[in-house]
Amino acid sequence: MTTSNPFLSRVGTGTMVADGLNMVNDEISSSSFRVSQVTIGPNNFFGNYVTYPSGGRTGDNCLLAIKAMVPLDGKIREGVGLLGSPSFEIPRSVERDSRYDHLRKGEALRRGLAAKNRFNRRTIGMFLFTRWAGIFLITVIDVAAVEFYYDVLAHTIMAALFALSVVAAAVYYALVEGFMERISPPPPAICSIYDPRFWWVERIWKLHPIHFLHMFDGTPFRSVMWRLIGVRIGRRVFDDGVYISEPTLTVVGDECVLNHASMIQCDSQEDGTYKSGRSTLGAGCTLGVNAFVHYGVTMGGGSVLAADSFLMKGEEVPAHARWAGNPAREM
């Protein structure tokens, strides 16, 4: 979650945020600016990448879906879900998610939180150890460059080894992620966020090396890194910076184009319930800049998802079709 002014940002009790919430306190024109209070009510659920501005017309107990546009006029929305841009109302929750309600209150919640904290402490230890080992590896390479080659073609060899240390770090973190993917249980199709199988998914997210992969954006080495992690990715794929949250559930065909800031997310946290499913991109597919592909999706060969579009869970895009919008539909 990000905010331009934390002192003017309030979030109500019981509200859950998946990822990428941006609270916008400031408004700027060509001549002036102002800052305003941003208030989110209690018991809300926010999906990924929602931008919430000052004056948003939502109150208590709302669900805002992935990339939903927050309404700025009309009545205060309460007890409903909002989907799309511009947004429209959908049911606040679905009946099958209520099966886990007993884990979100009382003694069951206290036991679940205590167990989750213990699991998280082990994850913190694993994160620190793997990062320490990565820094140690880079340091060894850099020290070797200075120690052994300082007097022999010093500048050229040292520069090469310093560059190698960056590549070695990326490969190391990709291998760590791939190893964790292989020893962890498979992501469940549906479970509570207080289920240990979901905690394993969270652990993988925390160890994800995406920041190290960005140095390879637009190069063939991105595909090599994804294969090390566990993604089934084809040949001659152009990847300018896609994010893949569940490598073992993602299939990318030959000659696909994955533009900058696009995302393939084969999972969802819906109001305390984790859901996942395989998503497949056929050969020659294109994801536009900032396009978002959800779980359980199939894109036929040669199909295109336009920039900034949101392809909802379970959608099947025909071969050579062009879809756009939020939610995405055939153009």
Residue frames relative to the residue before (quaternion, step in Angstrom):
aa qw qx qy qz dx dy dz
M 1.0000 0.0000 0.0000 0.0000 0.00 0.00 0.00
T 0.0740 -0.7848 0.6144 0.0324 3.57 -0.99 0.86
T 0.0155 -0.7765 0.6299 0.0042 3.52 -1.23 0.57
S 0.4578 -0.6937 0.4820 0.2773 3.57 -1.03 0.73
N 0.7913 0.0720 -0.0543 0.6047 3.61 1.21 -0.35
P 0.2639 -0.8116 0.4970 0.1572 3.61 -0.07 1.24
F 0.6347 0.5454 -0.3414 0.4280 3.61 1.11 -0.55
L 0.7247 0.3561 -0.2346 0.5412 3.58 1.26 -0.25
S 0.5912 0.5440 -0.3640 0.4712 3.58 1.18 0.59
R 0.0093 0.8001 -0.5980 0.0464 3.56 -0.83 1.03
V 0.0934 -0.7769 0.6223 0.0201 3.53 -1.03 0.92
G 0.4355 -0.7435 0.4544 0.2261 3.55 -0.74 1.09
T 0.6512 -0.5245 0.3962 0.3793 3.54 -1.30 0.43
G 0.8115 0.2837 -0.2100 0.4658 3.54 -1.04 0.81
T 0.5121 0.6383 -0.4281 0.3834 3.59 1.23 0.02
M 0.1636 -0.7814 0.5982 0.0694 3.57 -1.00 0.89
V 0.1339 -0.7784 0.6113 0.0495 3.57 -1.04 0.86
A 0.4006 -0.7158 0.5159 0.2471 3.60 -0.78 1.01
D 0.6982 -0.3799 0.3037 0.5253 3.59 0.52 -1.16
G 0.8400 0.3036 -0.1771 0.4134 3.54 -1.24 0.53
L 0.3308 0.7336 -0.5294 0.2684 3.63 1.11 0.48
N 0.0865 -0.7877 0.6097 0.0169 3.57 -0.89 1.00
M 0.1392 -0.7935 0.5908 0.0443 3.58 -0.51 1.22
V 0.1706 -0.8230 0.5406 0.0366 3.57 -0.52 1.26
N 0.1370 -0.8245 0.5479 0.0360 3.56 -0.42 1.26
D 0.7504 0.4181 -0.2104 0.4668 3.58 1.09 -0.62
E 0.1235 -0.7467 0.6497 0.0712 3.52 -1.23 0.70
I 0.0858 -0.8222 0.5623 -0.0218 3.57 -0.72 1.09
S 0.0960 -0.7669 0.6327 0.0493 3.55 -1.00 0.91
S 0.7194 -0.4302 0.3096 0.4490 3.58 -1.28 -0.13
S 0.7834 0.3319 -0.1656 0.4987 3.60 1.17 -0.43
S 0.8244 0.0829 0.0031 0.5599 3.60 1.12 -0.45
F 0.1541 -0.7569 0.6169 0.1512 3.53 -1.33 -0.04
R 0.0739 -0.7718 0.6255 0.0867 3.53 -1.32 0.25
V 0.2581 -0.7331 0.6042 0.1756 3.55 -1.25 0.47
S 0.0950 -0.8108 0.5775 -0.0092 3.55 -1.02 0.86
Q 0.5889 -0.5641 0.4518 0.3616 3.52 -1.30 0.41
V 0.1126 -0.7452 0.6528 0.0763 3.56 -1.12 0.82
T 0.0171 -0.8162 0.5751 -0.0523 3.56 -0.62 1.17
I 0.1107 -0.7598 0.6396 0.0359 3.53 -0.91 1.06
G 0.4403 -0.7415 0.4491 0.2336 3.56 -0.72 1.06
P 0.6523 -0.5270 0.3759 0.3942 3.58 -1.31 0.08
N 0.8461 0.2463 -0.1650 0.4429 3.53 -1.39 0.39
N 0.3953 0.6877 -0.5036 0.3424 3.57 1.05 0.77
F 0.1586 -0.7390 0.6318 0.1722 3.53 -1.33 0.17
F 0.1427 -0.7925 0.5913 0.0435 3.56 -0.85 1.07
G 0.3312 -0.7221 0.5743 0.1979 3.55 -0.90 0.97
N 0.7576 -0.4028 0.2664 0.4392 3.55 -1.30 -0.12
Y 0.8935 0.0958 -0.0514 0.4357 3.50 -1.32 0.67
V 0.2957 0.7103 -0.5645 0.2989 3.53 0.71 1.17
T 0.2077 -0.7492 0.6174 0.1194 3.58 -0.97 0.92
Y 0.0938 -0.8187 0.5664 0.0072 3.57 -0.51 1.21
P 0.1705 -0.8223 0.5368 0.0817 3.63 -0.38 1.20
S 0.6360 -0.4702 0.4270 0.4382 3.53 -1.32 0.12
G 0.7852 0.3005 -0.2325 0.4890 3.56 -0.93 0.89
G 0.3335 0.7515 -0.5046 0.2635 3.59 1.21 0.29
R 0.3297 -0.7856 0.4997 0.1561 3.57 -0.82 1.03
T 0.4602 0.6124 -0.5155 0.3839 3.54 0.58 1.22
G 0.2416 -0.7829 0.5618 0.1143 3.54 -1.13 0.72
D 0.8202 -0.1913 0.1780 0.5089 3.55 -0.83 -1.07
N 0.8776 0.1687 -0.0790 0.4418 3.51 -1.37 0.48
C 0.4045 0.6829 -0.5041 0.3405 3.58 0.78 1.07
L 0.2363 -0.7148 0.6335 0.1787 3.52 -1.30 0.48
L 0.0970 -0.7758 0.6223 0.0382 3.58 -0.79 1.06
A 0.3433 -0.7825 0.4879 0.1784 3.54 -0.42 1.25
I 0.7465 -0.3954 0.2922 0.4484 3.56 -1.35 0.16
K 0.8691 0.0093 -0.0480 0.4921 3.56 -0.94 1.04
A 0.3002 0.7695 -0.5144 0.2305 3.59 1.17 0.49
M 0.4063 -0.6856 0.5512 0.2471 3.56 -1.15 0.71
V 0.3542 -0.7467 0.5261 0.2008 3.59 -0.70 1.10
P 0.4022 -0.7262 0.4930 0.2605 3.65 -0.70 0.98
L 0.2373 -0.7875 0.5600 0.0999 3.55 -1.07 0.84
D 0.7583 0.2673 -0.1980 0.5606 3.60 1.21 0.10
G 0.6682 0.4983 -0.3683 0.4118 3.55 -1.31 0.12
K 0.7685 -0.3597 0.2683 0.4561 3.54 -1.32 -0.26
I 0.5459 -0.5640 0.4937 0.3745 3.55 -1.31 0.28
R 0.2953 -0.7631 0.5482 0.1732 3.58 -0.72 1.07
E 0.0778 0.7831 -0.6111 0.0852 3.57 -0.85 1.00
G 0.8413 0.1909 -0.1430 0.4851 3.55 -1.07 0.78
V 0.6414 0.4849 -0.3284 0.4956 3.60 1.18 0.51
G 0.3917 -0.6592 0.5687 0.2977 3.52 -1.36 0.06
L 0.1870 -0.7636 0.6087 0.1072 3.56 -1.20 0.59
L 0.0112 -0.8013 0.5957 -0.0547 3.54 -0.83 1.06
G 0.8073 0.3517 -0.2349 0.4116 3.53 -1.16 0.67
S 0.2283 -0.7338 0.6216 0.1516 3.50 -1.43 0.04
P 0.3930 -0.3323 -0.7920 0.3285 1.55 -0.71 2.44
S 0.5461 -0.6698 0.4075 0.2950 3.55 -1.09 0.73
F 0.0950 -0.7482 0.6527 0.0719 3.52 -1.31 0.50
E 0.5748 -0.6344 0.4070 0.3186 3.54 -1.20 0.60
I 0.0427 -0.7458 0.6648 0.0050 3.51 -1.21 0.83
P 0.6731 -0.4659 0.3405 0.4625 3.65 -1.18 0.14
R 0.5728 -0.6166 0.4282 0.3292 3.56 -1.07 0.79
S 0.7906 -0.0700 0.0745 0.6037 3.61 0.97 -0.79
V 0.3854 -0.6941 0.5528 0.2533 3.54 -1.32 0.22
E 0.6528 -0.5813 0.3271 0.3591 3.54 -1.11 0.74
R 0.6581 0.5399 -0.3368 0.4025 3.59 0.93 -0.82
D 0.6192 0.5499 -0.3543 0.4345 3.62 1.17 -0.46
S 0.5816 0.6137 -0.3752 0.3800 3.61 1.16 -0.44
R 0.5025 0.6717 -0.4253 0.3399 3.61 1.22 -0.27
Y 0.7235 0.4150 -0.2406 0.4964 3.60 1.21 -0.46
D 0.3650 0.7625 -0.4790 0.2364 3.61 1.22 0.12
H 0.6280 0.5619 -0.3493 0.4099 3.60 1.03 -0.67
L 0.6471 0.5189 -0.3218 0.4565 3.62 1.21 -0.37
R 0.6678 0.5282 -0.2811 0.4427 3.58 1.29 -0.18
K 0.7591 0.2844 -0.1902 0.5538 3.58 1.19 0.30
G 0.8271 0.2995 -0.1930 0.4347 3.50 -1.34 0.33
E 0.8286 -0.2143 0.1748 0.4868 3.52 -1.20 -0.65
A 0.6116 0.5520 -0.3575 0.4397 3.60 1.04 -0.70
L 0.6473 0.5071 -0.3182 0.4719 3.60 1.00 -0.77
R 0.6541 0.5082 -0.3246 0.4566 3.61 0.91 -0.84
R 0.6612 0.4863 -0.3145 0.4768 3.61 0.93 -0.82
G 0.6577 0.5203 -0.3138 0.4452 3.58 0.95 -0.84
L 0.6637 0.4972 -0.3075 0.4667 3.58 0.93 -0.86
A 0.6416 0.5208 -0.3306 0.4558 3.60 0.98 -0.81
A 0.6698 0.4835 -0.2990 0.4776 3.60 0.94 -0.87
K 0.6445 0.5210 -0.3218 0.4579 3.57 1.00 -0.79
N 0.6376 0.5203 -0.3314 0.4615 3.60 0.98 -0.75
R 0.6364 0.5098 -0.3357 0.4716 3.60 1.01 -0.73
F 0.6443 0.5080 -0.3129 0.4784 3.57 0.97 -0.84
N 0.6620 0.5180 -0.3058 0.4472 3.59 0.95 -0.87
R 0.6158 0.5382 -0.3578 0.4508 3.59 1.04 -0.66
R 0.6426 0.4944 -0.3288 0.4842 3.59 1.01 -0.70
T 0.6242 0.5300 -0.3375 0.4643 3.58 1.04 -0.73
I 0.6233 0.5323 -0.3345 0.4651 3.59 1.00 -0.82
G 0.6541 0.5123 -0.3112 0.4614 3.58 0.95 -0.85
M 0.6575 0.4968 -0.3081 0.4753 3.59 0.96 -0.84
F 0.6369 0.5269 -0.3298 0.4560 3.59 0.98 -0.82
L 0.6855 0.4829 -0.2940 0.4588 3.58 0.83 -0.98
F 0.6603 0.5100 -0.3224 0.4471 3.59 0.93 -0.84
T 0.6853 0.4759 -0.3030 0.4605 3.61 0.82 -0.92
R 0.6512 0.4939 -0.3248 0.4759 3.61 1.02 -0.71
W 0.6223 0.5242 -0.3414 0.4705 3.59 1.04 -0.72
A 0.6578 0.5024 -0.3129 0.4657 3.58 0.92 -0.87
G 0.6374 0.5258 -0.3296 0.4567 3.60 1.03 -0.71
I 0.6552 0.4937 -0.3069 0.4825 3.56 0.97 -0.85
F 0.6241 0.5376 -0.3332 0.4588 3.59 1.05 -0.80
L 0.6448 0.5229 -0.3219 0.4553 3.59 0.96 -0.85
I 0.6650 0.4908 -0.3061 0.4724 3.59 0.89 -0.91
T 0.6509 0.5284 -0.3172 0.4432 3.59 0.95 -0.88
V 0.6378 0.5293 -0.3293 0.4524 3.59 0.98 -0.87
I 0.6668 0.4937 -0.3069 0.4663 3.61 0.90 -0.88
D 0.6826 0.4880 -0.2971 0.4557 3.59 0.89 -0.89
V 0.6491 0.5004 -0.3198 0.4754 3.59 0.99 -0.81
A 0.6291 0.5276 -0.3386 0.4596 3.59 1.02 -0.78
A 0.6202 0.5437 -0.3471 0.4464 3.60 1.01 -0.73
V 0.6949 0.4634 -0.2752 0.4760 3.57 0.92 -0.89
E 0.7064 0.5030 -0.2712 0.4175 3.57 0.90 -1.01
F 0.8063 0.3390 -0.1557 0.4591 3.60 0.76 -1.01
Y 0.8025 0.3023 -0.1447 0.4937 3.59 1.06 -0.57
Y 0.3312 0.7803 -0.4858 0.2132 3.56 1.20 0.27
D 0.7765 0.3474 -0.1804 0.4938 3.59 1.00 -0.78
V 0.7118 0.3975 -0.2517 0.5216 3.61 1.21 -0.17
L 0.8000 -0.1901 0.0776 0.5638 3.55 -0.32 1.26
A 0.0036 0.8942 -0.4470 -0.0242 3.49 1.18 0.80
H 0.7444 0.4406 -0.2618 0.4281 3.55 0.54 -1.14
T 0.6672 0.5125 -0.3107 0.4423 3.59 0.92 -0.87
I 0.7153 0.4434 -0.2629 0.4718 3.59 0.77 -1.03
M 0.6402 0.5163 -0.3370 0.4583 3.60 0.97 -0.75
A 0.6412 0.5118 -0.3321 0.4655 3.59 0.97 -0.79
A 0.6493 0.5196 -0.3197 0.4541 3.59 0.98 -0.83
L 0.6882 0.4720 -0.2894 0.4688 3.58 0.92 -0.86
F 0.6093 0.5299 -0.3581 0.4687 3.59 1.06 -0.65
A 0.6471 0.4955 -0.3163 0.4854 3.59 1.00 -0.79
L 0.6305 0.5389 -0.3261 0.4536 3.58 1.03 -0.79
S 0.6234 0.5567 -0.3503 0.4229 3.59 1.00 -0.74
V 0.6320 0.5231 -0.3332 0.4646 3.59 1.06 -0.70
V 0.6631 0.4895 -0.2968 0.4822 3.58 0.95 -0.90
A 0.6417 0.5288 -0.3235 0.4516 3.58 0.97 -0.86
A 0.6307 0.5317 -0.3361 0.4545 3.58 1.01 -0.75
A 0.6579 0.5091 -0.3114 0.4594 3.59 0.92 -0.90
V 0.6607 0.4947 -0.3074 0.4736 3.59 0.93 -0.90
Y 0.6356 0.5400 -0.3283 0.4434 3.58 0.96 -0.86
Y 0.7088 0.4492 -0.2772 0.4679 3.60 0.78 -0.98
A 0.6082 0.5312 -0.3571 0.4695 3.62 1.10 -0.58
L 0.6552 0.5005 -0.3092 0.4739 3.59 1.02 -0.80
V 0.6120 0.5348 -0.3470 0.4680 3.60 1.05 -0.72
E 0.6594 0.4996 -0.3027 0.4732 3.58 0.92 -0.92
G 0.6629 0.5118 -0.3051 0.4533 3.58 0.91 -0.91
F 0.6360 0.5229 -0.3218 0.4674 3.59 1.02 -0.79
M 0.6695 0.4910 -0.3021 0.4683 3.58 0.92 -0.90
E 0.6114 0.5420 -0.3526 0.4562 3.59 1.05 -0.70
R 0.7034 0.4895 -0.2767 0.4348 3.57 0.95 -0.87
I 0.7301 0.4113 -0.2557 0.4821 3.63 1.01 -0.66
S 0.6046 0.5643 -0.3667 0.4262 3.61 1.20 -0.28
P 0.5579 -0.5790 0.4508 0.3877 3.60 -1.15 0.43
P 0.5870 -0.5825 0.4075 0.3874 3.62 -1.08 0.55
P 0.5728 -0.5915 0.4238 0.3773 3.60 -1.04 0.66
P 0.4168 -0.7171 0.4913 0.2661 3.62 -0.80 0.92
A 0.5733 -0.5864 0.4416 0.3639 3.57 -1.18 0.54
I 0.7789 -0.1134 0.0836 0.6112 3.58 1.08 -0.71
C 0.2197 0.7533 -0.6012 0.1507 3.56 -1.00 0.84
S 0.5931 -0.5432 0.4451 0.3938 3.56 -1.30 0.13
I 0.5439 -0.6028 0.4603 0.3591 3.59 -1.18 0.45
Y 0.6362 0.4841 -0.3352 0.4985 3.60 1.29 -0.02
D 0.4839 0.6298 -0.4396 0.4194 3.57 1.28 0.37
P 0.5281 -0.6612 0.4240 0.3228 3.66 -0.82 0.89
R 0.5823 0.5754 -0.3890 0.4226 3.62 1.11 -0.49
F 0.6439 0.4920 -0.3215 0.4898 3.58 1.09 -0.65
W 0.6038 0.5540 -0.3696 0.4382 3.60 1.03 -0.65
W 0.6140 0.5316 -0.3474 0.4687 3.60 1.08 -0.65
V 0.6181 0.5319 -0.3385 0.4695 3.57 1.04 -0.77
E 0.6503 0.5126 -0.3089 0.4678 3.58 0.93 -0.90
R 0.6243 0.5449 -0.3396 0.4450 3.58 1.00 -0.81
I 0.6469 0.5110 -0.3155 0.4699 3.58 0.97 -0.85
W 0.6221 0.5426 -0.3399 0.4506 3.59 0.98 -0.81
K 0.6874 0.4997 -0.2956 0.4364 3.59 0.87 -0.91
L 0.7155 0.4231 -0.2506 0.4963 3.59 1.15 -0.57
H 0.3976 0.7456 -0.4622 0.2691 3.59 1.28 -0.01
P 0.3166 -0.7959 0.4898 0.1623 3.64 -0.75 1.01
I 0.1935 0.8398 -0.4994 0.0885 3.62 1.14 0.44
H 0.6373 0.5388 -0.3483 0.4269 3.62 1.00 -0.72
F 0.6645 0.4822 -0.3092 0.4799 3.59 1.11 -0.59
L 0.6328 0.5543 -0.3360 0.4236 3.58 1.17 -0.51
H 0.5621 0.6434 -0.3930 0.3401 3.60 1.11 -0.56
M 0.5806 0.5851 -0.3915 0.4089 3.61 1.11 -0.46
F 0.7011 0.4359 -0.2598 0.5010 3.60 1.25 -0.37
D 0.3041 0.7735 -0.5114 0.2183 3.62 1.21 0.20
G 0.8323 0.2110 -0.1673 0.4845 3.55 -0.94 0.92
T 0.6600 0.4685 -0.3121 0.4976 3.58 1.26 0.15
P 0.6297 -0.5470 0.3843 0.3957 3.62 -1.20 0.36
F 0.5741 0.6263 -0.3788 0.3669 3.59 1.18 -0.46
R 0.5232 0.6240 -0.4213 0.3992 3.62 1.20 -0.38
S 0.6648 0.5013 -0.3077 0.4605 3.58 0.91 -0.88
V 0.6112 0.5442 -0.3455 0.4593 3.58 1.06 -0.75
M 0.6644 0.5038 -0.3046 0.4604 3.58 0.93 -0.89
W 0.6483 0.5105 -0.3297 0.4587 3.61 0.94 -0.84
R 0.6385 0.5169 -0.3397 0.4580 3.61 1.00 -0.71
L 0.6241 0.5320 -0.3399 0.4604 3.59 1.03 -0.75
I 0.6724 0.4950 -0.2927 0.4660 3.57 1.06 -0.76
G 0.6271 -0.5631 0.3392 0.4178 3.59 1.06 -0.64
V 0.4653 0.6678 -0.4574 0.3584 3.59 1.25 0.13
R 0.3291 -0.6950 0.5986 0.2244 3.58 -1.07 0.76
I 0.1230 0.8168 -0.5386 0.1658 3.55 -0.05 1.34
G 0.4566 -0.7381 0.4435 0.2234 3.55 -0.91 0.96
R 0.6694 -0.4896 0.3857 0.4043 3.53 -1.35 -0.25
R 0.8500 0.1818 -0.1427 0.4734 3.51 -1.34 0.52
V 0.3045 0.7383 -0.5304 0.2844 3.58 0.94 0.92
F 0.2264 -0.7498 0.6052 0.1424 3.58 -0.90 0.94
D 0.0137 -0.8065 0.5874 -0.0657 3.55 -0.56 1.23
D 0.0934 -0.8267 0.5547 0.0076 3.57 -0.41 1.25
G 0.8066 -0.2774 0.1297 0.5056 3.59 1.16 0.47
V 0.2405 0.7738 -0.5499 0.2024 3.61 0.94 0.82
Y 0.2437 -0.7208 0.6217 0.1860 3.56 -1.28 0.47
I 0.0939 -0.7814 0.6167 0.0138 3.57 -0.84 1.07
S 0.2764 -0.8179 0.4832 0.1452 3.57 -0.36 1.21
E 0.7893 0.1913 -0.0912 0.5762 3.61 1.04 -0.75
P 0.2423 -0.8297 0.4810 0.1469 3.61 0.19 1.24
T 0.7064 0.4805 -0.2847 0.4348 3.60 0.88 -0.88
L 0.6957 0.4409 -0.2729 0.4971 3.62 1.24 -0.23
T 0.6422 0.5402 -0.3000 0.4537 3.60 1.30 0.01
V 0.0497 -0.7740 0.6312 0.0047 3.55 -0.98 0.95
V 0.0418 -0.7874 0.6146 -0.0224 3.59 -0.79 1.09
G 0.3564 -0.7792 0.4839 0.1781 3.56 -0.66 1.13
D 0.7222 -0.4236 0.3247 0.4400 3.55 -1.35 0.03
E 0.8791 0.1415 -0.0950 0.4452 3.52 -1.33 0.62
C 0.3177 0.7246 -0.5382 0.2905 3.58 1.01 0.78
V 0.2464 -0.7306 0.6149 0.1656 3.55 -1.31 0.42
L 0.0617 -0.7974 0.5996 -0.0290 3.55 -0.63 1.21
N 0.2320 -0.8333 0.4894 0.1109 3.57 -0.17 1.29
H 0.7418 -0.4331 0.3012 0.4140 3.51 -1.40 0.26
A 0.8603 0.1068 -0.1132 0.4855 3.57 -1.08 0.92
S 0.4032 0.6658 -0.5189 0.3534 3.59 1.13 0.49
M 0.1760 -0.8041 0.5653 0.0542 3.58 -1.19 0.50
I 0.1037 -0.7305 0.6713 0.0703 3.52 -1.16 0.82
Q 0.0290 0.8201 -0.5651 0.0845 3.56 -0.28 1.28
C 0.1568 -0.8345 0.5267 0.0388 3.54 -0.25 1.32
D 0.7027 0.3814 -0.2768 0.5330 3.58 1.05 0.66
S 0.0966 -0.7796 0.6161 0.0572 3.53 -1.30 0.22
Q 0.2001 -0.7160 0.6495 0.1593 3.52 -1.24 0.58
E 0.0079 -0.8239 0.5640 -0.0541 3.54 -0.30 1.25
D 0.8348 -0.2253 0.1103 0.4901 3.52 -0.23 1.34
G 0.7759 -0.3481 0.1778 0.4951 3.55 0.88 0.97
T 0.6671 0.4368 -0.3001 0.5236 3.59 1.29 0.10
Y 0.2640 -0.7597 0.5771 0.1419 3.57 -0.86 1.01
K 0.0082 -0.7840 0.6200 -0.0285 3.57 -0.98 0.93
S 0.0099 0.8031 -0.5955 0.0205 3.57 -1.07 0.67
G 0.0880 0.7803 -0.6168 0.0539 3.53 -1.31 0.35
R 0.5891 -0.6047 0.4133 0.3413 3.55 -1.18 0.57
S 0.1105 -0.7610 0.6355 0.0697 3.57 -1.12 0.78
T 0.1158 -0.8144 0.5686 -0.0009 3.55 -0.90 1.01
L 0.1397 -0.7544 0.6380 0.0660 3.54 -0.95 1.00
G 0.3622 -0.7504 0.5140 0.2037 3.57 -0.67 1.11
A 0.7153 -0.4432 0.3160 0.4383 3.55 -1.29 0.16
G 0.8413 0.2222 -0.1701 0.4625 3.54 -1.06 0.84
C 0.3993 0.7111 -0.4888 0.3098 3.63 1.17 0.36
T 0.1860 -0.7659 0.6059 0.1083 3.55 -1.28 0.51
L 0.1344 -0.7435 0.6502 0.0804 3.55 -1.02 0.93
G 0.3750 -0.7445 0.5094 0.2136 3.57 -0.72 1.07
V 0.7117 -0.4254 0.3348 0.4477 3.55 -1.34 0.17
N 0.8586 0.0621 -0.0859 0.5016 3.57 -0.92 1.03
A 0.3713 0.7080 -0.5108 0.3160 3.61 1.14 0.49
F 0.2166 -0.7885 0.5717 0.0675 3.56 -1.09 0.83
V 0.1021 -0.7801 0.6169 0.0186 3.58 -0.74 1.15
H 0.2589 -0.7910 0.5386 0.1314 3.58 -0.68 1.11
Y 0.7083 -0.4848 0.3117 0.4077 3.58 -1.31 -0.04
G 0.7913 0.3216 -0.2409 0.4609 3.55 -1.27 0.51
V 0.4834 0.6865 -0.4067 0.3599 3.58 1.27 0.39
T 0.0900 -0.7571 0.6430 0.0726 3.55 -1.19 0.66
M 0.0919 -0.7745 0.6248 0.0347 3.57 -0.80 1.07
G 0.3945 -0.7419 0.4970 0.2167 3.55 -0.67 1.13
G 0.6924 -0.5015 0.3288 0.4012 3.55 -1.22 0.47
G 0.8385 0.2006 -0.1676 0.4781 3.54 -0.98 0.91
S 0.4865 0.6661 -0.4417 0.3530 3.61 1.22 0.12
V 0.2593 -0.7656 0.5785 0.1095 3.54 -1.28 0.56
L 0.1322 -0.7386 0.6556 0.0843 3.56 -1.07 0.85
A 0.3909 -0.7759 0.4486 0.2096 3.56 -0.45 1.25
A 0.7105 -0.4688 0.3288 0.4091 3.54 -1.34 0.37
D 0.8652 0.1269 -0.1243 0.4688 3.54 -1.21 0.84
S 0.4532 0.6802 -0.4598 0.3471 3.61 1.18 0.43
F 0.2588 -0.7364 0.6052 0.1567 3.54 -1.32 0.45
L 0.1438 -0.7879 0.5972 0.0427 3.56 -0.48 1.27
M 0.3382 -0.8074 0.4534 0.1676 3.54 -0.29 1.33
K 0.6964 -0.4801 0.3520 0.4009 3.52 -1.33 0.41
G 0.8388 0.2529 -0.1876 0.4442 3.50 -1.14 0.79
E 0.4770 0.6832 -0.4447 0.3285 3.61 1.22 -0.02
E 0.1685 -0.7501 0.6308 0.1049 3.55 -1.23 0.63
V 0.1612 -0.7999 0.5758 0.0508 3.56 -0.47 1.25
P 0.4147 -0.7232 0.4834 0.2670 3.62 -0.65 1.01
A 0.6418 -0.5172 0.4002 0.4006 3.55 -1.25 0.41
H 0.8605 0.1234 -0.1302 0.4768 3.54 -1.14 0.89
A 0.4589 0.6568 -0.4700 0.3703 3.64 1.20 0.40
R 0.2541 -0.7332 0.6071 0.1712 3.54 -1.31 0.38
W 0.0543 -0.8064 0.5887 -0.0169 3.56 -0.61 1.20
A 0.0382 0.7904 -0.6098 0.0442 3.56 -1.16 0.62
G 0.6424 0.5530 -0.3976 0.3514 3.52 -1.34 0.31
N 0.2827 -0.7216 0.6048 0.1834 3.53 -1.40 0.01
P 0.4140 -0.3766 -0.7623 0.3252 1.54 -0.49 2.48
A 0.5890 -0.6242 0.3897 0.3341 3.56 -1.12 0.71
R 0.0148 -0.7642 0.6446 -0.0151 3.52 -1.16 0.81
E 0.6284 -0.5454 0.3875 0.3969 3.57 -1.22 0.41
M 0.3602 -0.7341 0.5391 0.2015 3.55 -0.93 0.92
